[in-house]
């Protein structure tokens, strides 16, 4: 099972660990693309703070994020699972999983990123600010930029099993599974049961809880149909829209009344 996650806008501080080692990141086929984005981002932020703030879509209060980007090559690095924070990652709470579940997380979780393309939660990265919606002056829109390199590495990363796609639309634009791989992919919406509407907090927190439940259970569904059964056994209310044609992802709606 491979689980695709969005990153978080907010991130923990880099800390005092050893700096980034690009060659140590997972998915080495992305190395050249990562170097290009990293190089342009650092150059932009070092050369023109106002332009960088405009390109990155940062408010005046987030001006300090630009200085953080300037130091990306020398700042301390920490596991991505510690860098990403926010509602989804709070609910996932990787740090409190037992050892076996942490090993499953290391194998199965892949976090998409405007800067890195995608990283595993064990990959050591510095704190940064660069969303997939950014349009860098030299490379263009990052969602489009990443499509070619991601298309080359993702089929191998996905392996032969289930792909559980929990990314937001912006990060989903960087790679879309096709053909047979799409047929064993499931996307998830979280709906507020009384209103049947997507509510951001419900959506993010429940996705984090779903991933935690799967990791803690030790069950690895072979495909979307098996995923539905497992989620129901874990106590989730799931409605299914199976694809009308082969080679299309499954769509699952998880209904929630409230978050505890």
C-alpha positions in Angstrom: 0.0 0.0 0.0 1.2 3.5 -0.9 -0.5 6.5 0.8 -0.1 9.9 -1.0 -0.3 12.9 1.4 -0.3 16.6 1.0 2.3 18.5 3.0 1.4 21.2 5.5 1.7 25.0 5.0 3.1 25.4 8.5 6.2 23.5 9.4 8.3 22.8 12.5 11.6 24.5 12.8 14.5 22.8 11.1 16.5 22.2 14.3 20.2 21.7 14.7 20.7 18.5 12.9 23.0 17.9 9.9 22.1 19.8 6.8 20.2 18.5 3.8 21.9 15.7 1.8 20.0 15.7 -1.5 21.5 12.4 -2.5 20.0 10.7 0.6 16.4 11.5 -0.3 14.0 8.8 -1.6 13.0 8.6 -5.2 16.4 9.5 -6.6 15.0 9.8 -10.1 13.7 13.3 -8.9 17.2 14.5 -8.0 17.8 16.7 -11.0 14.3 18.3 -10.8 14.8 18.9 -7.0 18.1 20.6 -7.6 16.6 22.9 -10.2 13.7 24.0 -7.9 16.0 24.3 -4.9 18.4 26.4 -6.8 15.9 28.8 -8.2 14.0 29.1 -4.9 17.2 29.9 -2.9 18.4 32.4 -5.6 15.0 34.2 -5.7 14.8 34.5 -1.9 18.4 35.7 -1.6 18.1 38.3 -4.4 14.8 40.1 -4.0 12.8 39.7 -0.8 9.8 41.6 -2.1 9.6 39.6 -5.3 10.0 36.4 -3.4 7.2 37.3 -1.1 5.0 38.0 -4.1 5.9 34.8 -5.9 5.5 32.7 -2.8 2.2 34.3 -1.9 3.3 35.3 1.6 1.7 37.9 3.8 3.8 40.6 5.5 3.7 38.5 8.7 5.3 35.6 7.0 8.3 37.6 5.6 10.6 35.5 7.8 9.9 32.4 5.7 12.0 34.0 2.9 15.1 34.1 5.1 14.4 30.4 6.0 14.5 29.6 2.2 17.8 31.3 1.7 19.4 28.9 4.2 17.9 25.7 2.8 21.3 24.2 1.9 22.9 24.8 5.3 19.9 24.6 7.8 19.5 21.6 10.0 17.4 18.8 8.6 14.9 16.6 10.4 12.7 13.7 9.2 9.9 15.0 7.1 7.4 13.4 9.4 8.6 15.8 12.1 8.8 18.8 9.8 5.2 18.7 8.6 2.6 19.9 11.1 -1.0 20.9 11.0 -4.4 19.3 11.4 -3.7 16.1 9.3 -0.3 15.5 10.8 -1.6 16.2 14.3 -4.3 13.6 13.8 -1.8 11.1 12.3 0.6 11.7 15.3 3.5 9.6 13.9 5.6 10.0 17.0 3.1 8.1 19.2 2.8 5.0 16.9 4.4 1.8 18.0 7.6 0.6 16.4 5.8 -1.8 13.9 3.4 1.0 12.8 6.3 3.4 12.4 8.0 0.9 10.0 4.8 0.7 8.0 4.7 4.5 7.8 8.2 4.6 6.6 7.4 2.2 3.8 4.0 3.4 2.8 3.7 7.2 3.3 4.7 9.6 0.5 4.3 13.3 1.0 4.0 15.5 -2.1 5.9 18.8 -2.1 6.3 21.9 -4.3 10.1 21.9 -3.5 11.0 18.2 -3.3 8.4 16.6 -5.6 7.7 13.9 -3.0 9.5 12.6 0.1 9.0 9.7 2.5 8.4 10.6 6.2 11.9 9.4 7.1 13.7 11.6 4.5 15.6 14.4 6.3 14.7 17.8 5.0 14.9 21.4 6.4 11.9 23.5 7.1 10.9 25.5 3.9 8.1 27.5 2.3 7.2 26.7 -1.3 3.7 25.3 -2.1 2.8 23.4 -5.3 0.7 26.4 -6.4 3.8 28.6 -6.7 4.9 29.8 -10.2 8.7 30.3 -10.2 10.0 32.8 -12.7 12.3 30.4 -14.4 10.6 27.0 -14.0 7.0 28.1 -14.2 4.0 26.6 -12.3 5.4 23.8 -10.0 2.3 21.6 -10.4 3.0 21.4 -14.2 6.8 21.3 -13.7 6.7 18.2 -11.6 4.5 16.1 -13.9 7.2 14.8 -16.2 9.7 13.7 -13.5 6.9 12.3 -11.3 5.4 10.3 -14.2 8.8 8.6 -14.5 9.3 7.6 -10.9 5.8 7.1 -9.5 4.8 3.8 -11.2 7.8 2.1 -9.6 7.1 3.7 -6.3 3.5 2.6 -6.3 4.5 -1.0 -6.8 1.7 -3.6 -7.3 -0.7 -2.7 -4.5 -3.3 -0.2 -3.4 -2.6 3.5 -3.9 -4.6 5.6 -1.4 -4.6 9.2 -2.6 -5.3 11.7 0.1 -3.7 14.7 -1.6 -5.4 18.1 -2.1 -6.2 19.2 -5.7 -3.0 21.4 -6.0 -0.7 18.5 -5.1 -2.8 16.0 -7.1 -2.0 18.1 -10.2 1.7 17.0 -10.0 0.9 13.3 -10.8 -2.2 11.4 -11.8 -2.2 7.6 -12.0 -3.1 6.1 -15.3 -4.3 2.8 -16.7 -4.0 -0.3 -14.5 -2.5 1.8 -11.7 -5.4 4.2 -11.7 -7.7 1.1 -11.3 -6.1 0.3 -8.0 -6.1 3.8 -6.7 -8.7 5.2 -4.3 -9.4 8.8 -3.5 -11.1 9.9 -0.4 -13.5 12.8 0.4 -14.5 13.4 4.0 -18.1 14.8 4.2 -19.9 16.2 7.2 -22.7 13.7 7.4 -25.7 16.0 8.2 -24.9 18.5 5.4 -23.0 16.2 2.9 -20.4 19.1 2.5 -16.6 19.0 2.6 -15.4 21.0 5.7 -11.7 21.6 5.8 -11.1 20.7 9.4 -13.2 17.5 9.2 -11.4 16.6 5.9 -7.8 17.0 7.2 -8.3 15.5 10.6 -10.3 12.5 9.4 -7.7 11.7 6.7 -5.0 11.8 9.4 -7.1 9.5 11.6 -7.7 7.1 8.7 -4.0 6.8 7.9 -3.2 6.2 11.6 -5.9 3.6 11.9 -4.5 1.7 8.9 -0.9 1.9 10.1 -1.9 0.8 13.6 -4.1 -2.1 12.4 -1.3 -3.6 10.4 -3.7 -4.4 7.6 -2.6 -3.7 4.1 -5.6 -3.8 1.7 -4.8 -5.2 -1.7 -7.1 -2.9 -3.6 -9.9 -0.3 -3.3 -12.6 -2.9 -2.6 -10.6 -4.4 0.2 -9.9 -0.9 1.6 -13.6 -0.2 1.8 -14.1 -3.4 3.9 -11.1 -2.6 6.1 -12.3 1.0 6.8 -15.8 -0.2 7.7 -14.3 -2.8 10.1 -12.3 0.0 11.7 -15.5 1.9 12.3 -15.7 4.4 9.5 -18.9 5.1 7.5 -17.9 4.7 3.9 -19.9 5.3 0.7 -18.4 4.0 -2.5 -18.5 5.1 -6.1 -16.8 2.4 -8.2 -15.4 3.6 -11.5 -17.7 3.2 -14.5 -14.8 2.1 -16.7 -11.6 0.1 -16.1 -8.5 2.2 -15.5 -10.3 4.9 -13.4 -9.7 5.6 -9.7 -12.3 4.6 -7.1 -14.0 7.4 -5.2 -14.7 6.9 -1.5 -16.8 9.2 0.7 -16.2 9.0 4.5 -19.0 10.5 6.5 -18.4 12.0 9.9 -20.6 13.8 12.4 -17.9 15.4 14.5 -14.2 15.1 15.3 -13.3 14.0 18.8 
